[in-house]
Amino acid sequence: MKKLIILLAVLSLGLSAFPKKQMGLQLYSIREVIGSPEQYAQNHEEVFRKLASWGYTAVEAANYDQARGTFYGVSPQQFRADCEAAGLQCLSSHATRGLNADELKNHDFAEALRWWDKAIADHRAAGMRYIVTPGWGTPKTLQEAQTLCDYANAIGQKCRAAGLIYGYHTHSHEYQKVEGTRWIDYMMQHIAPENMFWQMDTYWCVMGQQSPVQYFKRYPGRFLMLHIKDLYELGESGMVDFNAIFRNAATAGLCDYIVEMEGTDGTIDIMEGVRRCAAYLQKNKNVRKSY
């Protein structure tokens, strides 16, 4: 009875009954709310305030425009200020410049690296810690695979020199084979750990018929970030063993994790889904306050 009284008192103050944990949200999740510059201008203050009230401490951007040097239509400095005004850290961003067919064939990424020079400067101005390639297609040959690996090493070196940490976000196609070799394993073996970390997407790993924990053990220390994702809101499908994932966080090398939702089942809106994900992680005893 005493515990119930304390819980009700806490809730009456509008505070979380659970200890606050460091967790980020991939803003792609709420693209229908702030995905365009116009939506961002109209909604970001209220949205960011809600995210912070639900326990999110950081965001990962998904709307970098290299040509304009903006995030969601505002300057890097303004985007950082908008996040910080709500008590959110501007932690990470999904952004990349892929290679075209000729560049892949000729092992030529000189022009692509010039794209990265400006991107890195903009992400530094936004106060980012990480910049993450959201994915490449599956190469057709190991020769193409090696070109992409060499490209990744070059990007990672540029990022390190600028004080940023470069990563790659996995889906399910990275677990396919290229000329008999699993694409993700080839990347792991040909990209230096200091040049690129792996932002495993837990849902897509399972959909690729692989075990997240087995990959942690196969390549310990290389998963500095994770995308914590389920079919819809976290824990609902029973497909992803989040308890095992967080119990093996030290093996993974986890430093930060990001919640992502690609949508809902239609019975709730995306903001409610994002709130439920935060509540699930706050209550989960396997999730530490920080990593």
SVG drawing of the C-alpha trace seen along z (x, -y; Angstrom):
<svg xmlns="http://www.w3.org/2000/svg" viewBox="-7 -29 50 48">
<polyline fill="none" stroke="black" stroke-width="0.4" points="0.0,0.0 2.8,-2.4 4.5,-1.8 1.2,-2.4 0.8,-5.7 4.3,-6.8 3.7,-5.8 0.4,-7.8 2.1,-10.8 4.9,-10.7 2.4,-10.4 0.4,-13.3 3.4,-15.5 3.6,-14.5 7.0,-12.7 8.1,-9.3 7.9,-6.6 10.9,-5.0 14.6,-6.2 15.4,-8.3 17.6,-6.5 19.7,-7.8 17.8,-7.0 17.5,-8.5 14.8,-8.6 15.4,-8.4 13.4,-11.3 12.5,-9.3 10.0,-7.6 7.9,-10.8 8.5,-11.9 4.7,-12.4 4.8,-15.0 8.1,-16.9 9.5,-15.2 9.4,-18.3 10.8,-21.8 7.3,-23.1 6.1,-20.5 9.3,-21.0 8.8,-24.7 5.2,-24.3 5.5,-21.3 9.1,-20.8 8.8,-22.7 5.7,-20.8 7.1,-17.5 10.5,-17.9 8.9,-18.9 6.8,-15.7 9.8,-13.5 11.7,-14.9 8.7,-14.5 8.5,-10.8 12.1,-10.2 14.0,-10.6 17.3,-12.4 18.6,-12.6 17.6,-12.5 19.1,-11.2 18.3,-13.3 17.2,-11.9 16.7,-15.0 20.1,-16.4 20.2,-18.4 23.9,-18.7 23.2,-21.1 21.6,-23.6 23.6,-22.6 20.4,-22.2 18.6,-19.8 14.8,-20.0 15.2,-23.3 17.2,-25.0 20.9,-25.6 23.0,-23.1 23.4,-25.6 19.6,-26.3 18.8,-22.5 21.2,-22.0 19.6,-25.0 16.1,-23.6 17.0,-20.3 18.8,-21.7 16.0,-24.1 13.9,-21.0 16.6,-19.2 17.5,-16.9 21.0,-16.1 21.7,-16.4 23.5,-13.1 23.6,-11.5 22.4,-11.8 21.7,-9.5 23.3,-10.9 25.4,-9.6 26.5,-9.9 26.4,-6.6 28.6,-5.6 27.2,-5.4 27.8,-2.6 30.9,-4.2 32.4,-5.1 32.0,-1.5 33.5,-0.1 36.4,-2.5 37.1,-2.4 36.7,-6.2 35.3,-8.1 37.2,-11.3 34.1,-13.4 32.1,-11.5 34.7,-12.4 34.3,-16.1 30.6,-15.7 31.7,-14.4 33.9,-17.4 30.8,-19.7 28.7,-17.1 31.2,-16.6 31.5,-20.3 27.7,-20.7 27.4,-17.8 30.2,-19.2 28.3,-22.5 25.2,-20.7 27.2,-19.2 26.7,-15.6 28.8,-12.8 28.0,-10.3 27.3,-10.4 25.8,-7.2 25.3,-5.8 21.7,-4.6 22.6,-1.7 24.0,-0.8 22.6,1.7 24.1,5.2 27.1,5.2 27.0,7.6 30.6,8.7 33.3,8.9 35.2,6.3 32.3,3.9 32.3,4.9 35.9,4.1 35.4,0.6 32.6,-0.1 34.9,1.1 37.7,-1.1 35.2,-4.0 34.0,-3.4 37.6,-3.4 38.3,-6.7 35.1,-8.3 35.9,-7.0 39.3,-8.5 37.9,-11.9 35.3,-11.7 37.9,-10.7 40.2,-13.6 37.2,-15.9 36.3,-14.4 33.2,-12.5 32.5,-8.8 31.4,-7.1 28.9,-4.2 26.8,-2.1 23.2,-1.1 22.3,2.4 19.0,3.7 18.4,7.4 20.1,7.4 23.6,7.1 23.1,10.7 22.9,11.9 25.8,13.5 28.0,12.0 29.9,14.6 29.5,17.0 30.5,14.6 28.0,12.9 28.1,9.2 28.1,8.0 31.0,10.4 33.0,9.2 32.5,5.6 33.5,6.5 36.7,8.1 37.7,5.3 36.7,2.1 38.9,1.1 37.1,1.0 38.5,-2.5 37.0,-3.7 33.5,-2.4 31.1,-1.0 27.9,0.9 24.5,-0.5 22.7,2.8 18.9,2.6 17.6,5.2 14.4,5.9 16.1,6.1 18.7,8.5 16.0,10.8 14.2,10.4 17.5,11.4 17.2,14.7 20.2,13.8 20.7,13.4 21.8,10.0 23.6,11.5 25.5,14.0 26.8,11.1 27.8,9.3 29.9,12.3 31.3,12.8 32.4,9.2 32.7,7.9 33.0,4.2 32.0,3.1 28.4,2.1 28.7,-1.3 25.1,-2.1 22.0,0.0 18.6,-0.8 16.2,0.6 13.2,1.6 10.4,4.1 7.6,4.7 5.7,1.8 6.1,0.6 8.8,2.3 8.1,5.7 4.7,6.2 5.6,8.7 7.7,11.1 10.1,11.4 13.0,9.5 14.6,10.6 15.4,7.1 16.3,8.6 19.1,10.7 20.3,7.7 20.7,5.4 22.2,8.1 24.9,8.5 25.4,4.8 29.0,4.9 30.0,7.5 28.4,5.4 30.4,2.4 27.2,0.4 27.6,-3.3 24.2,-4.7 21.0,-3.3 18.3,-4.8 14.6,-3.9 13.1,-3.7 9.6,-3.0 8.7,-2.6 5.0,-2.8 2.1,-1.5 -0.5,1.1 -3.1,-1.6 -4.8,-1.4 -2.6,-4.2 -0.8,-7.2 3.0,-7.3 3.5,-9.7 1.6,-7.3 3.8,-4.5 6.9,-6.5 5.7,-7.1 5.0,-3.4 8.5,-2.6 10.0,-4.9 7.8,-3.5 8.9,0.0 12.6,-0.8 12.1,-2.8 10.5,0.2 12.9,2.8 15.3,3.7 17.8,5.0 18.3,1.5 20.9,-0.5 20.6,-4.2 23.6,-4.8 26.3,-2.9"/>
</svg>
